[in-house]
Amino acid sequence: MVSFLADEGEVRVTDIAARLKVSKPSVLTALKTLEEQGLLEHERYSNVALTPKGVAHAADIRERHYFLTSFLRDTVGVSPVTAEKDACKMEHVLSEETVKKLKLLAKAKKKAEPR
């Protein structure tokens, strides 16, 4: 949701619900959590906007997503469609430690490949 907000700037709850294919109450629950974390600002019946902290968090998520998609596609060898879908799920649950280790693994594999 945070990276979607980064794409769109200020958006309405209805827009988020439609884009994510979830109910408005689900969006409101998630927004409350993200607001408590200082990632966004939202007042009832108004648009939702990321804070500077939220913008930075969205950039981190994008970088993680890009890496995981590339890793799954290029290192693991799954199809681009599967890599994209799986990266969307993985980017939110993998620890920073695991992502760092995967990056090291990808780098080592790339070095070992014949040129």
C-alpha positions as CSV (number, residue, x, y, z in Angstrom):
1,M,0.0,0.0,0.0
2,V,2.8,2.4,0.8
3,S,4.5,2.0,-2.6
4,F,1.1,2.5,-4.3
5,L,0.7,5.8,-2.4
6,A,4.2,6.8,-3.6
7,D,3.1,6.2,-7.2
8,E,-0.1,8.1,-6.9
9,G,0.6,10.9,-4.4
10,E,-2.5,11.7,-2.5
11,V,-5.3,9.2,-3.0
12,R,-8.7,8.4,-1.6
13,V,-9.6,5.3,0.5
14,T,-11.9,4.2,-2.3
15,D,-8.9,4.3,-4.8
16,I,-6.8,2.2,-2.5
17,A,-9.6,-0.4,-2.0
18,A,-10.2,-0.6,-5.7
19,R,-6.5,-1.0,-6.6
20,L,-5.8,-3.6,-3.9
21,K,-9.2,-5.3,-4.4
22,V,-10.1,-5.2,-0.7
23,S,-12.9,-3.6,1.3
24,K,-12.8,0.0,2.5
25,P,-12.9,-1.1,6.1
26,S,-9.8,-3.2,5.5
27,V,-8.0,-0.2,4.0
28,L,-9.0,1.9,7.0
29,T,-7.6,-0.6,9.4
30,A,-4.3,-0.7,7.5
31,L,-4.2,3.1,7.2
32,K,-4.6,3.4,11.0
33,T,-1.6,1.1,11.5
34,L,0.5,2.9,8.9
35,E,-0.4,6.3,10.4
36,E,0.6,5.1,13.9
37,Q,4.0,4.1,12.4
38,G,4.3,7.7,11.0
39,L,4.3,6.6,7.4
40,L,1.2,8.5,6.2
41,E,-1.3,11.1,7.1
42,H,-5.0,10.6,6.8
43,E,-8.0,12.5,8.2
44,R,-11.5,11.0,7.9
45,Y,-13.1,11.8,4.6
46,S,-9.9,13.3,3.1
47,N,-7.1,12.0,1.0
48,V,-4.2,9.9,2.2
49,A,-0.6,11.1,1.7
50,L,2.8,9.7,2.7
51,T,5.0,11.4,5.2
52,P,8.7,11.8,4.4
53,K,9.3,8.7,6.4
54,G,6.6,6.9,4.3
55,V,8.3,8.1,1.1
56,A,11.6,6.6,2.3
57,H,9.9,3.4,3.3
58,A,8.2,3.1,-0.1
59,A,11.6,3.5,-1.8
60,D,13.0,0.7,0.4
61,I,10.1,-1.6,-0.5
62,R,10.6,-0.8,-4.2
63,E,14.3,-1.7,-4.1
64,R,13.5,-4.9,-2.2
65,H,10.8,-5.8,-4.7
66,Y,13.1,-5.1,-7.7
67,F,15.9,-7.2,-6.2
68,L,13.6,-10.1,-5.3
69,T,12.0,-10.1,-8.7
70,S,15.4,-10.1,-10.4
71,F,16.8,-12.8,-8.0
72,L,13.9,-15.1,-8.6
73,R,13.9,-14.7,-12.3
74,D,17.7,-14.5,-13.0
75,T,19.2,-16.6,-10.1
76,V,16.5,-19.1,-9.3
77,G,15.2,-19.3,-12.9
78,V,11.4,-18.9,-12.4
79,S,9.3,-17.2,-15.0
80,P,9.0,-13.4,-15.0
81,V,5.3,-13.6,-14.1
82,T,6.0,-16.0,-11.2
83,A,9.0,-13.9,-10.1
84,E,6.8,-10.8,-10.0
85,K,4.0,-12.4,-8.0
86,D,6.3,-14.1,-5.5
87,A,8.4,-11.0,-5.0
88,C,5.2,-9.1,-4.1
89,K,4.6,-11.6,-1.3
90,M,8.2,-12.0,-0.2
91,E,9.1,-8.4,0.1
92,H,6.8,-8.0,3.1
93,V,7.9,-11.0,5.1
94,L,11.6,-11.6,4.6
95,S,13.9,-10.1,7.2
96,E,16.6,-7.6,6.2
97,E,19.2,-10.3,7.2
98,T,17.7,-12.8,4.7
99,V,17.5,-10.2,1.9
100,K,21.2,-9.3,2.5
101,K,22.2,-13.0,2.4
102,L,20.2,-13.5,-0.8
103,K,22.0,-10.5,-2.3
104,L,25.4,-12.0,-1.4
105,L,24.3,-15.3,-3.0
106,A,23.2,-13.6,-6.2
107,K,26.5,-11.7,-6.3
108,A,28.5,-14.9,-5.8
109,K,26.6,-16.7,-8.5
110,K,27.1,-13.9,-10.9
111,K,30.9,-13.8,-10.2
112,A,31.1,-17.6,-10.7
113,E,29.3,-17.5,-14.1
114,P,31.6,-17.7,-17.1
115,R,31.9,-14.5,-19.1
